[in-house]
Amino acid sequence: KRSCPGESYARTEVFLYFTAILQKFHVSLPEGAKPDFDGQLGIGLGPKPYDVCLKKRF
């Protein structure tokens, strides 16, 4: 199987961005919102659009 030579670099970058967000912000759902675990069918099965609240950590 052929793979993209930059795939490992891209995965590392996504991981670093995601962990930086988690270090700097508290991520939660808006007050009163309940999580919806149903998927949205397209080319593949993905999550439906949703809102989140980001509060800066001190």
C-alpha positions as CSV (number, residue, x, y, z in Angstrom):
1,K,0.0,0.0,0.0
2,R,1.3,3.4,-0.9
3,S,1.1,6.2,1.6
4,C,1.6,9.9,1.8
5,P,5.2,10.8,2.9
6,G,3.8,13.7,4.9
7,E,1.1,11.7,6.8
8,S,3.2,11.2,9.9
9,Y,4.1,14.9,10.0
10,A,0.4,15.9,9.5
11,R,-0.7,13.5,12.3
12,T,1.9,15.0,14.7
13,E,0.8,18.5,13.8
14,V,-2.9,17.8,14.4
15,F,-2.0,16.2,17.8
16,L,0.1,19.2,18.8
17,Y,-2.6,21.7,17.9
18,F,-5.3,19.6,19.7
19,T,-3.3,19.2,22.9
20,A,-2.4,22.9,22.9
21,I,-6.1,23.7,22.8
22,L,-6.8,21.3,25.6
23,Q,-4.0,22.9,27.7
24,K,-5.2,26.4,27.2
25,F,-9.0,26.0,27.3
26,H,-11.7,24.1,29.2
27,V,-13.9,22.6,26.5
28,S,-17.6,21.9,27.3
29,L,-21.1,21.8,25.8
30,P,-23.3,24.9,26.1
31,E,-25.4,24.9,29.3
32,G,-28.4,22.6,28.9
33,A,-27.2,21.0,25.7
34,K,-27.1,17.2,25.5
35,P,-24.6,15.3,23.4
36,D,-25.9,13.8,20.2
37,F,-24.0,10.7,19.2
38,D,-25.9,10.0,16.0
39,G,-23.8,10.3,12.9
40,Q,-24.3,12.2,9.6
41,L,-24.0,10.1,6.5
42,G,-22.0,11.5,3.6
43,I,-19.0,9.9,1.9
44,G,-18.4,8.3,5.3
45,L,-20.1,8.5,8.7
46,G,-19.1,11.7,10.5
47,P,-20.4,13.7,13.4
48,K,-23.2,16.2,13.1
49,P,-22.4,19.8,13.6
50,Y,-22.4,20.9,17.2
51,D,-21.5,23.9,19.4
52,V,-18.9,23.9,22.2
53,C,-17.9,26.4,24.8
54,L,-14.3,27.3,25.3
55,K,-13.3,28.9,28.6
56,K,-9.7,30.1,29.0
57,R,-7.8,28.3,31.7
58,F,-5.9,30.4,34.3
